[in-house]
Amino acid sequence: MSVNITVRIPRRLAEKMKKHREINWSEVVRRSIEEYLRRLEEVKRLETPAELLEELHSLGVGVEDLEPLPPDTEEKYYREMVAEEWRRVRSTTQAR
């Protein structure tokens, strides 16, 4: 069983969305909510900093990996991540 919800967005955003009618925006919102909830549940599961560090260590993340990168490198990685996420979202909507 499903439930309808109403989401209020700025007019400018709605106008941009109308330019991409091929995208199932309901699916984009649904997946975004699912992902957000999944992340919340993961954060709740790790209650203390020690548990978080232990979890990161089990995933192969070392202390040296937690050092901040130079701002230009961080920005480069951020842009790459956004581009990959956009490709992922587009691929889920084009199959319809």
N, CA, C and O atoms as a printed pandas DataFrame, in Angstrom:
     atom_number atom_name residue_name chain_id  residue_number  x_coord  y_coord  z_coord
0              1         N          MET        A               1    0.844   -1.176    0.000
1              2        CA          MET        A               1    0.000    0.000    0.000
2              3         C          MET        A               1    0.888    1.237    0.000
3              4         O          MET        A               1    1.909    1.269    0.687
4              5         N          SER        A               2    0.513    2.237   -0.752
5              6        CA          SER        A               2    1.312    3.449   -0.809
6              7         C          SER        A               2    0.507    4.635   -0.276
7              8         O          SER        A               2   -0.715    4.578   -0.142
8              9         N          VAL        A               3    1.232    5.699    0.021
9             10        CA          VAL        A               3    0.640    6.916    0.570
10            11         C          VAL        A               3    1.132    8.087   -0.265
11            12         O          VAL        A               3    2.311    8.148   -0.613
12            13         N          ASN        A               4    0.253    9.004   -0.586
13            14        CA          ASN        A               4    0.643   10.215   -1.301
14            15         C          ASN        A               4    1.066   11.281   -0.312
15            16         O          ASN        A               4    0.478   11.420    0.761
16            17         N          ILE        A               5    2.105   12.043   -0.688
17            18        CA          ILE        A               5    2.510   13.197    0.107
18            19         C          ILE        A               5    2.606   14.399   -0.824
19            20         O          ILE        A               5    2.719   14.245   -2.041
20            21         N          THR        A               6    2.562   15.570   -0.256
21            22        CA          THR        A               6    2.702   16.801   -1.029
22            23         C          THR        A               6    4.018   17.445   -0.656
23            24         O          THR        A               6    4.356   17.554    0.523
24            25         N          VAL        A               7    4.759   17.872   -1.667
25            26        CA          VAL        A               7    6.041   18.526   -1.447
26            27         C          VAL        A               7    5.972   19.902   -2.077
27            28         O          VAL        A               7    5.626   20.033   -3.251
28            29         N          ARG        A               8    6.297   20.924   -1.311
29            30        CA          ARG        A               8    6.297   22.293   -1.828
30            31         C          ARG        A               8    7.726   22.646   -2.256
31            32         O          ARG        A               8    8.673   22.502   -1.483
32            33         N          ILE        A               9    7.857   23.107   -3.495
33            34        CA          ILE        A               9    9.166   23.494   -4.020
34            35         C          ILE        A               9    9.069   24.905   -4.596
35            36         O          ILE        A               9    7.978   25.359   -4.943
36            37         N          PRO        A              10   10.193   25.595   -4.697
37            38        CA          PRO        A              10   10.180   26.931   -5.286
38            39         C          PRO        A              10    9.742   26.885   -6.756
39            40         O          PRO        A              10   10.008   25.910   -7.459
40            41         N          ARG        A              11    9.082   27.926   -7.202
41            42        CA          ARG        A              11    8.589   27.996   -8.580
42            43         C          ARG        A              11    9.718   27.819   -9.590
43            44         O          ARG        A              11    9.548   27.136  -10.600
44            45         N          ARG        A              12   10.867   28.430   -9.321
45            46        CA          ARG        A              12   11.986   28.329  -10.268
46            47         C          ARG        A              12   12.444   26.880  -10.436
47            48         O          ARG        A              12   12.813   26.456  -11.531
48            49         N          LEU        A              13   12.414   26.127   -9.332
49            50        CA          LEU        A              13   12.783   24.718   -9.411
50            51         C          LEU        A              13   11.765   23.943  -10.240
51            52         O          LEU        A              13   12.138   23.101  -11.057
52            53         N          ALA        A              14   10.501   24.221  -10.036
53            54        CA          ALA        A              14    9.444   23.547  -10.812
54            55         C          ALA        A              14    9.598   23.847  -12.301
55            56         O          ALA        A              14    9.398   22.967  -13.138
56            57         N          GLU        A              15    9.952   25.081  -12.629
57            58        CA          GLU        A              15   10.136   25.450  -14.040
58            59         C          GLU        A              15   11.297   24.672  -14.658
59            60         O          GLU        A              15   11.215   24.232  -15.805
60            61         N          LYS        A              16   12.366   24.507  -13.902
61            62        CA          LYS        A              16   13.499   23.729  -14.405
62            63         C          LYS        A              16   13.103   22.263  -14.589
63            64         O          LYS        A              16   13.500   21.622  -15.562
64            65         N          MET        A              17   12.324   21.743  -13.653
65            66        CA          MET        A              17   11.892   20.348  -13.741
66            67         C          MET        A              17   11.013   20.132  -14.971
67            68         O          MET        A              17   11.087   19.078  -15.603
68            69         N          LYS        A              18   10.189   21.107  -15.316
69            70        CA          LYS        A              18    9.302   20.972  -16.476
70            71         C          LYS        A              18   10.082   20.823  -17.779
71            72         O          LYS        A              18    9.571   20.271  -18.753
72            73         N          LYS        A              19   11.318   21.314  -17.794
73            74        CA          LYS        A              19   12.153   21.188  -18.987
74            75         C          LYS        A              19   12.621   19.749  -19.188
75            76         O          LYS        A              19   13.130   19.397  -20.252
76            77         N          HIS        A              20   12.448   18.928  -18.166
77            78        CA          HIS        A              20   12.891   17.528  -18.227
78            79         C          HIS        A              20   11.716   16.615  -17.923
79            80         O          HIS        A              20   11.718   15.889  -16.929
80            81         N          ARG        A              21   10.739   16.658  -18.770
81            82        CA          ARG        A              21    9.530   15.861  -18.565
82            83         C          ARG        A              21    9.782   14.354  -18.681
83            84         O          ARG        A              21    8.962   13.545  -18.247
84            85         N          GLU        A              22   10.926   13.987  -19.271
85            86        CA          GLU        A              22   11.239   12.571  -19.417
86            87         C          GLU        A              22   11.628   11.925  -18.076
87            88         O          GLU        A              22   11.708   10.701  -17.972
88            89         N          ILE        A              23   11.864   12.743  -17.071
89            90        CA          ILE        A              23   12.277   12.239  -15.759
90            91         C          ILE        A              23   11.060   12.028  -14.873
91            92         O          ILE        A              23   10.185   12.888  -14.778
92            93         N          ASN        A              24   11.020   10.883  -14.234
93            94        CA          ASN        A              24    9.957   10.572  -13.282
94            95         C          ASN        A              24   10.367   11.179  -11.937
95            96         O          ASN        A              24   11.079   10.550  -11.155
96            97         N          TRP        A              25    9.911   12.402  -11.679
97            98        CA          TRP        A              25   10.327   13.129  -10.489
98            99         C          TRP        A              25    9.849   12.453   -9.207
99           100         O          TRP        A              25   10.512   12.552   -8.174
100          101         N          SER        A              26    8.728   11.781   -9.260
101          102        CA          SER        A              26    8.256   11.048   -8.079
102          103         C          SER        A              26    9.259    9.969   -7.693
103          104         O          SER        A              26    9.526    9.749   -6.511
104          105         N          GLU        A              27    9.806    9.304   -8.691
105          106        CA          GLU        A              27   10.797    8.261   -8.427
106          107         C          GLU        A              27   12.076    8.866   -7.864
107          108         O          GLU        A              27   12.690    8.288   -6.967
108          109         N          VAL        A              28   12.484   10.017   -8.376
109          110        CA          VAL        A              28   13.679   10.691   -7.871
110          111         C          VAL        A              28   13.485   11.044   -6.396
111          112         O          VAL        A              28   14.381   10.828   -5.580
112          113         N          VAL        A              29   12.322   11.583   -6.060
113          114        CA          VAL        A              29   12.031   11.953   -4.669
114          115         C          VAL        A              29   11.974   10.706   -3.795
115          116         O          VAL        A              29   12.538   10.688   -2.701
116          117         N          ARG        A              30   11.303    9.676   -4.266
117          118        CA          ARG        A              30   11.172    8.429   -3.498
118          119         C          ARG        A              30   12.552    7.847   -3.190
119          120         O          ARG        A              30   12.832    7.478   -2.050
120          121         N          ARG        A              31   13.408    7.767   -4.202
121          122        CA          ARG        A              31   14.751    7.211   -3.986
122          123         C          ARG        A              31   15.586    8.096   -3.065
123          124         O          ARG        A              31   16.368    7.593   -2.258
124          125         N          SER        A              32   15.424    9.402   -3.184
125          126        CA          SER        A              32   16.158   10.315   -2.314
126          127         C          SER        A              32   15.738   10.127   -0.858
127          128         O          SER        A              32   16.582   10.122    0.037
128          129         N          ILE        A              33   14.450    9.974   -0.625
129          130        CA          ILE        A              33   13.962    9.752    0.735
130          131         C          ILE        A              33   14.479    8.421    1.277
131          132         O          ILE        A              33   14.919    8.342    2.425
132          133         N          GLU        A              34   14.426    7.381    0.451
133          134        CA          GLU        A              34   14.940    6.085    0.883
134          135         C          GLU        A              34   16.421    6.162    1.249
135          136         O          GLU        A              34   16.841    5.619    2.271
136          137         N          GLU        A              35   17.201    6.828    0.421
137          138        CA          GLU        A              35   18.634    6.963    0.678
138          139         C          GLU        A              35   18.887    7.762    1.949
139          140         O          GLU        A              35   19.747    7.397    2.751
140          141         N          TYR        A              36   18.150    8.841    2.138
141          142        CA          TYR        A              36   18.307    9.672    3.329
142          143         C          TYR        A              36   17.985    8.861    4.587
143          144         O          TYR        A              36   18.714    8.926    5.577
144          145         N          LEU        A              37   16.892    8.097    4.540
145          146        CA          LEU        A              37   16.516    7.264    5.690
146          147         C          LEU        A              37   17.558    6.174    5.948
147          148         O          LEU        A              37   17.870    5.873    7.100
148          149         N          ARG        A              38   18.097    5.586    4.879
149          150        CA          ARG        A              38   19.131    4.570    5.047
150          151         C          ARG        A              38   20.339    5.152    5.767
151          152         O          ARG        A              38   20.905    4.520    6.659
152          153         N          ARG        A              39   20.730    6.361    5.374
153          154        CA          ARG        A              39   21.875    7.013    6.020
154          155         C          ARG        A              39   21.572    7.336    7.472
155          156         O          ARG        A              39   22.431    7.156    8.336
156          157         N          LEU        A              40   20.366    7.809    7.757
157          158        CA          LEU        A              40   19.985    8.087    9.143
158          159         C          LEU        A              40   20.072    6.830    9.998
159          160         O          LEU        A              40   20.571    6.867   11.123
160          161         N          GLU        A              41   19.586    5.727    9.460
161          162        CA          GLU        A              41   19.618    4.468   10.204
162          163         C          GLU        A              41   21.048    4.008   10.446
163          164         O          GLU        A              41   21.347    3.456   11.505
164          165         N          GLU        A              42   21.928    4.223    9.490
165          166        CA          GLU        A              42   23.334    3.857    9.675
166          167         C          GLU        A              42   23.971    4.704   10.761
167          168         O          GLU        A              42   24.732    4.195   11.583
168          169         N          VAL        A              43   23.663    5.998   10.769
169          170        CA          VAL        A              43   24.231    6.897   11.772
170          171         C          VAL        A              43   23.727    6.508   13.159
171          172         O          VAL        A              43   24.501    6.512   14.117
172          173         N          LYS        A              44   22.462    6.177   13.280
173          174        CA          LYS        A              44   21.915    5.782   14.586
174          175         C          LYS        A              44   22.565    4.499   15.074
175          176         O          LYS        A              44   22.749    4.311   16.276
176          177         N          ARG        A              45   22.914    3.619   14.148
177          178        CA          ARG        A              45   23.530    2.342   14.519
178          179         C          ARG        A              45   24.893    2.555   15.157
179          180         O          ARG        A              45   25.277    1.800   16.050
180          181         N          LEU        A              46   25.624    3.560   14.722
181          182        CA          LEU        A              46   26.945    3.860   15.270
182          183         C          LEU        A              46   26.788    4.971   16.300
183          184         O          LEU        A              46   26.708    6.146   15.943
184          185         N          GLU        A              47   26.746    4.607   17.560
185          186        CA          GLU        A              47   26.378    5.558   18.592
186          187         C          GLU        A              47   27.534    6.385   19.130
187          188         O          GLU        A              47   27.327    7.541   19.502
188          189         N          THR        A              48   28.738    5.842   19.185
189          190        CA          THR        A              48   29.850    6.580   19.783
190          191         C          THR        A              48   30.954    6.794   18.756
191          192         O          THR        A              48   31.036    6.067   17.766
192          193         N          PRO        A              49   31.804    7.794   18.993
193          194        CA          PRO        A              49   32.945    7.996   18.087
194          195         C          PRO        A              49   33.841    6.762   17.989
195          196         O          PRO        A              49   34.372    6.458   16.921
196          197         N          ALA        A              50   34.004    6.057   19.101
197          198        CA          ALA        A              50   34.843    4.856   19.082
198          199         C          ALA        A              50   34.235    3.798   18.163
199          200         O          ALA        A              50   34.955    3.133   17.419
200          201         N          GLU        A              51   32.908    3.642   18.214
201          202        CA          GLU        A              51   32.239    2.680   17.331
202          203         C          GLU        A              51   32.371    3.104   15.873
203          204         O          GLU        A              51   32.552    2.262   14.994
204          205         N          LEU        A              52   32.281    4.395   15.615
205          206        CA          LEU        A              52   32.433    4.891   14.250
206          207         C          LEU        A              52   33.837    4.605   13.733
207          208         O          LEU        A              52   34.002    4.140   12.605
208          209         N          LEU        A              53   34.853    4.881   14.555
209          210        CA          LEU        A              53   36.227    4.607   14.147
210          211         C          LEU        A              53   36.440    3.115   13.915
211          212         O          LEU        A              53   37.132    2.718   12.978
212          213         N          GLU        A              54   35.850    2.303   14.764
213          214        CA          GLU        A              54   35.968    0.851   14.594
214          215         C          GLU        A              54   35.332    0.401   13.278
215          216         O          GLU        A              54   35.886   -0.437   12.566
216          217         N          GLU        A              55   34.162    0.966   12.962
217          218        CA          GLU        A              55   33.475    0.630   11.711
218          219         C          GLU        A              55   34.314    1.061   10.507
219          220         O          GLU        A              55   34.456    0.306    9.546
220          221         N          LEU        A              56   34.870    2.276   10.559
221          222        CA          LEU        A              56   35.717    2.754    9.468
222          223         C          LEU        A              56   36.944    1.861    9.310
223          224         O          LEU        A              56   37.335    1.528    8.191
224          225         N          HIS        A              57   37.546    1.476   10.426
225          226        CA          HIS        A              57   38.715    0.597   10.378
226          227         C          HIS        A              57   38.361   -0.739    9.728
227          228         O          HIS        A              57   39.146   -1.276    8.946
228          229         N          SER        A              58   37.179   -1.280   10.046
229          230        CA          SER        A              58   36.766   -2.554    9.457
230          231         C          SER        A              58   36.544   -2.434    7.950
231          232         O          SER        A              58   36.608   -3.425    7.222
232          233         N          LEU        A              59   36.282   -1.212    7.491
233          234        CA          LEU        A              59   36.096   -0.971    6.058
234          235         C          LEU        A              59   37.412   -0.641    5.357
235          236         O          LEU        A              59   37.432   -0.379    4.154
236          237         N          GLY        A              60   38.514   -0.654    6.115
237          238        CA          GLY        A              60   39.812   -0.391    5.529
238          239         C          GLY        A              60   40.209    1.070    5.517
239          240         O          GLY        A              60   41.153    1.456    4.828
240          241         N          VAL        A              61   39.491    1.889    6.280
241          242        CA          VAL        A              61   39.811    3.320    6.351
242          243         C          VAL        A              61   40.755    3.535    7.529
243          244         O          VAL        A              61   40.425    3.214    8.670
244          245         N          GLY        A              62   41.932    4.083    7.238
245          246        CA          GLY        A              62   42.911    4.351    8.289
246          247         C          GLY        A              62   42.841    5.794    8.746
247          248         O          GLY        A              62   42.193    6.627    8.113
248          249         N          VAL        A              63   43.513    6.084    9.848
249          250        CA          VAL        A              63   43.531    7.444   10.403
250          251         C          VAL        A              63   44.065    8.429    9.370
251          252         O          VAL        A              63   43.572    9.551    9.260
252          253         N          GLU        A              64   45.083    8.000    8.607
253          254        CA          GLU        A              64   45.672    8.886    7.593
254          255         C          GLU        A              64   44.662    9.249    6.498
255          256         O          GLU        A              64   44.791   10.290    5.855
256          257         N          ASP        A              65   43.657    8.391    6.288
257          258        CA          ASP        A              65   42.623    8.668    5.283
258          259         C          ASP        A              65   41.651    9.749    5.742
259          260         O          ASP        A              65   40.902   10.297    4.933
260          261         N          LEU        A              66   41.659   10.056    7.028
261          262        CA          LEU        A              66   40.719   11.027    7.577
262          263         C          LEU        A              66   41.275   12.449    7.588
263          264         O          LEU        A              66   40.583   13.391    7.974
264          265         N          GLU        A              67   42.525   12.596    7.165
265          266        CA          GLU        A              67   43.121   13.929    7.100
266          267         C          GLU        A              67   42.460   14.735    5.991
267          268         O          GLU        A              67   42.182   14.192    4.922
268          269         N          PRO        A              68   42.204   16.019    6.225
269          270        CA          PRO        A              68   41.594   16.849    5.175
270          271         C          PRO        A              68   42.509   16.964    3.959
271          272         O          PRO        A              68   43.734   16.967    4.079
272          273         N          LEU        A              69   41.895   17.057    2.805
273          274        CA          LEU        A              69   42.634   17.252    1.560
274          275         C          LEU        A              69   42.700   18.743    1.257
275          276         O          LEU        A              69   41.938   19.521    1.832
276          277         N          PRO        A              70   43.594   19.154    0.368
277          278        CA          PRO        A              70   43.617   20.567   -0.047
278          279         C          PRO        A              70   42.257   20.934   -0.667
279          280         O          PRO        A              70   41.617   20.088   -1.292
280          281         N          PRO        A              71   41.817   22.180   -0.497
281          282        CA          PRO        A              71   40.497   22.591   -0.991
282          283         C          PRO        A              71   40.265   22.295   -2.470
283          284         O          PRO        A              71   39.165   21.885   -2.840
284          285         N          ASP        A              72   41.273   22.490   -3.330
285          286        CA          ASP        A              72   41.072   22.234   -4.754
286          287         C          ASP        A              72   40.853   20.747   -5.034
287          288         O          ASP        A              72   40.090   20.389   -5.931
288          289         N          THR        A              73   41.517   19.887   -4.272
289          290        CA          THR        A              73   41.320   18.445   -4.428
290          291         C          THR        A              73   39.935   18.043   -3.943
291          292         O          THR        A              73   39.249   17.252   -4.591
292          293         N          GLU        A              74   39.524   18.590   -2.801
293          294        CA          GLU        A              74   38.184   18.294   -2.279
294          295         C          GLU        A              74   37.116   18.729   -3.282
295          296         O          GLU        A              74   36.143   18.009   -3.509
296          297         N          GLU        A              75   37.299   19.910   -3.883
297          298        CA          GLU        A              75   36.325   20.407   -4.860
298          299         C          GLU        A              75   36.285   19.504   -6.091
299          300         O          GLU        A              75   35.211   19.223   -6.623
300          301         N          LYS        A              76   37.448   19.055   -6.540
301          302        CA          LYS        A              76   37.508   18.143   -7.698
302          303         C          LYS        A              76   36.727   16.866   -7.411
303          304         O          LYS        A              76   35.919   16.431   -8.232
304          305         N          TYR        A              77   36.968   16.261   -6.243
305          306        CA          TYR        A              77   36.251   15.036   -5.872
306          307         C          TYR        A              77   34.754   15.285   -5.740
307          308         O          TYR        A              77   33.944   14.443   -6.129
308          309         N          TYR        A              78   34.390   16.435   -5.194
309          310        CA          TYR        A              78   32.974   16.772   -5.044
310          311         C          TYR        A              78   32.303   16.860   -6.416
311          312         O          TYR        A              78   31.223   16.304   -6.616
312          313         N          ARG        A              79   32.941   17.556   -7.359
313          314        CA          ARG        A              79   32.373   17.684   -8.706
314          315         C          ARG        A              79   32.240   16.317   -9.390
315          316         O          ARG        A              79   31.247   16.048  -10.066
316          317         N          GLU        A              80   33.241   15.466   -9.207
317          318        CA          GLU        A              80   33.173   14.119   -9.780
318          319         C          GLU        A              80   32.019   13.327   -9.169
319          320         O          GLU        A              80   31.311   12.610   -9.878
320          321         N          MET        A              81   31.831   13.455   -7.864
321          322        CA          MET        A              81   30.757   12.744   -7.182
322          323         C          MET        A              81   29.394   13.225   -7.677
323          324         O          MET        A              81   28.498   12.414   -7.911
324          325         N          VAL        A              82   29.235   14.534   -7.836
325          326        CA          VAL        A              82   27.968   15.085   -8.330
326          327         C          VAL        A              82   27.693   14.583   -9.743
327          328         O          VAL        A              82   26.564   14.211  -10.063
328          329         N          ALA        A              83   28.713   14.571  -10.584
329          330        CA          ALA        A              83   28.540   14.095  -11.961
330          331         C          ALA        A              83   28.140   12.622  -11.978
331          332         O          ALA        A              83   27.255   12.235  -12.741
332          333         N          GLU        A              84   28.771   11.805  -11.158
333          334        CA          GLU        A              84   28.426   10.376  -11.092
334          335         C          GLU        A              84   27.006   10.180  -10.581
335          336         O          GLU        A              84   26.270    9.343  -11.104
336          337         N          GLU        A              85   26.617   10.938   -9.574
337          338        CA          GLU        A              85   25.256   10.815   -9.041
338          339         C          GLU        A              85   24.244   11.228  -10.099
339          340         O          GLU        A              85   23.196   10.595  -10.227
340          341         N          TRP        A              86   24.534   12.272  -10.856
341          342        CA          TRP        A              86   23.629   12.710  -11.915
342          343         C          TRP        A              86   23.483   11.610  -12.965
343          344         O          TRP        A              86   22.375   11.329  -13.423
344          345         N          ARG        A              87   24.605   10.984  -13.349
345          346        CA          ARG        A              87   24.543    9.886  -14.321
346          347         C          ARG        A              87   23.709    8.732  -13.769
347          348         O          ARG        A              87   22.938    8.118  -14.506
348          349         N          ARG        A              88   23.859    8.438  -12.487
349          350        CA          ARG        A              88   23.089    7.351  -11.873
350          351         C          ARG        A              88   21.589    7.660  -11.893
351          352         O          ARG        A              88   20.775    6.804  -12.240
352          353         N          VAL        A              89   21.239    8.880  -11.522
353          354        CA          VAL        A              89   19.833    9.266  -11.492
354          355         C          VAL        A              89   19.255    9.256  -12.891
355          356         O          VAL        A              89   18.146    8.762  -13.098
356          357         N          ARG        A              90   19.982    9.791  -13.850
357          358        CA          ARG        A              90   19.506    9.811  -15.238
358          359         C          ARG        A              90   19.301    8.392  -15.766
359          360         O          ARG        A              90   18.348    8.134  -16.501
360          361         N          SER        A              91   20.187    7.481  -15.395
361          362        CA          SER        A              91   20.068    6.115  -15.907
362          363         C          SER        A              91   18.835    5.413  -15.329
363          364         O          SER        A              91   18.275    4.529  -15.977
364          365         N          THR        A              92   18.411    5.787  -14.145
365          366        CA          THR        A              92   17.222    5.155  -13.555
366          367         C          THR        A              92   15.943    5.681  -14.187
367          368         O          THR        A              92   14.921    4.995  -14.170
368          369         N          THR        A              93   15.982    6.871  -14.736
369          370        CA          THR        A              93   14.767    7.451  -15.320
370          371         C          THR        A              93   14.658    7.208  -16.812
371          372         O          THR        A              93   13.557    7.265  -17.359
372          373         N          GLN        A              94   15.762    6.939  -17.487
373          374        CA          GLN        A              94   15.723    6.740  -18.931
374          375         C          GLN        A              94   15.216    5.359  -19.313
375          376         O          GLN        A              94   14.822    5.141  -20.458
376          377         N          ALA        A              95   15.221    4.438  -18.384
377          378        CA          ALA        A              95   14.783    3.074  -18.688
378          379         C          ALA        A              95   13.262    2.978  -18.822
379          380         O          ALA        A              95   12.748    1.948  -19.258
380          381         N          ARG        A              96   12.562    3.997  -18.467
381          382        CA          ARG        A              96   11.098    3.970  -18.486
382          383         C          ARG        A              96   10.557    4.263  -19.851
383          384         O          ARG        A              96    9.341    4.279  -20.043
